Amino acid sequence: MGQVLGLGVSHYPPLSGRDADMANILRGRLADPDIPAAAKDPANWPPAMQAEWADPVTAAARHRAAMRAGLQRVRQALTDFRPDFVLIWGDDQYENFKESVVPAFSVLAYEDREIRPWAQASASAMFDANTQDEWGGGRPNVWGERGDTTRLVRGHREGAKHLTTALLEADFDVAYAYEPLHHPGLPHAFLNALLYLDYDREGFDWPVVCMPINCYGRAVISYKGFVSRWADRGRPADPPSPSPRRCFDLGAACARILKASPWRVAVLASSSWSHAFLVDKTFRIAPDVAADRALYEALVKGDYAAWRNHPLAQVEESGQQEVLNWFVLAGAMNALGARLEWSEFVETWIFNSSKVAAVYAPA
Ligand SMILES: [Fe+2]
């Protein structure tokens, strides 16, 4: 009989950069000529947003400290639990899956892989090719690691194949892969989770099974799963992501399978919550903090019906596409009857998305 530890973190890319650059997604929107001036005028922003914007570098340092505290907490839970492997639910943002194929759910049944996080970052969003040379072919980062830096990411193919097999036998038609398709390393939802859970560079030796979810759905290919100009809105949409209900039910199936397995498995939802750059009702200037607060409250109360019944249209309107990873976690924790041991909602208006970290009691 296995045991399952439920966890959640953010993989927010700017955490790997400098505090002075942390608000750059917002700065990009402010520089978008097609976004109305009134929406860009800080005088019209919520007071909490104005307060952060008054001193964005200090706000960034505070945001980083809060995120690091949560990451430390999650890492400690991993250390205490001693998992056989870590199953990560994350979004593939037009990284490994592109025009050739976009599976709704897939399992990356990789063996151990040596990856070069910063050289391979060009296959993910937020890569500044202009600075590549001075960083030895890599992306600038807060650790000062250059392009030739390597990391061993251990795989657990046996666990990945077992999970895939059991999901298919339970009528969940997931895809699987033994080798990467378009991204030579790991898509950033997975890579950043590993890098951030090893923020102090003590090592991350737990084997990992990545399970990409097509969270971006209608915007995955049409918008390349990332920031786009306001003038580009209304591009013909792609087919949708899987629904919150399906994600929730998939999480429940994963939990049942892992519980019945011989392994101790940590399951990790990797994503921030409402993303400003996806929220058209705020002209992509601010995230939907109220919608996030409502979902978070339901999570803390254990109101799983609210999670399972949450409509996809609501997710899309609130820019919560990436929260679909957390719908999988919620379904898993509900199926196990796991107790939420600790969680925190780190609110921000100017750093693209609020961040939630969570630790459930092993079940
Ligand atoms: Fe993401």
Residues whose N, C-alpha, C, O or C-beta is under 5 A from the ligand:
A	BS01	LIG	D91 A189 E322
